[in-house]
Amino acid sequence: MKQLTARLGEEKINKLLVNLSLPATIGMMVNALYNLVDTIF
């Protein structure tokens, strides 16, 4: 946790946004794809 806090204070904003939002975005896309396939079948 301490390393993440240090990263939040030292890294560039753009890099942090990509690194922290990319996993959440991928997870939401996988969930939406699962729901779509579940609806079809």
C-alpha positions as CSV (number, residue, x, y, z in Angstrom):
1,M,0.0,0.0,0.0
2,K,2.9,2.3,0.8
3,Q,4.3,1.9,-2.7
4,L,0.9,2.8,-4.3
5,T,0.7,5.9,-2.2
6,A,4.2,6.9,-3.3
7,R,3.3,6.2,-6.9
8,L,0.3,8.5,-6.6
9,G,2.5,11.3,-5.5
10,E,5.3,10.9,-7.9
11,E,4.1,9.5,-11.2
12,K,2.7,11.6,-14.1
13,I,-1.1,12.0,-14.1
14,N,-1.5,10.5,-17.6
15,K,0.5,7.4,-16.7
16,L,-1.5,6.9,-13.5
17,L,-4.8,7.3,-15.3
18,V,-3.9,4.6,-17.8
19,N,-2.4,2.3,-15.3
20,L,-5.3,2.5,-12.8
21,S,-8.2,2.7,-15.2
22,L,-7.1,0.1,-17.8
23,P,-7.8,-3.0,-15.6
24,A,-11.3,-1.6,-14.6
25,T,-12.1,-0.8,-18.2
26,I,-11.1,-4.3,-19.3
27,G,-13.1,-5.8,-16.5
28,M,-16.2,-3.9,-17.6
29,M,-15.8,-4.9,-21.2
30,V,-15.4,-8.6,-20.2
31,N,-18.5,-8.3,-18.1
32,A,-20.5,-6.7,-20.9
33,L,-19.4,-9.4,-23.3
34,Y,-20.4,-12.1,-20.9
35,N,-23.8,-10.5,-20.5
36,L,-24.2,-10.3,-24.3
37,V,-23.3,-13.9,-24.8
38,D,-25.5,-15.0,-21.9
39,T,-28.4,-13.1,-23.5
40,I,-27.9,-14.7,-26.9
41,F,-27.6,-18.3,-25.6
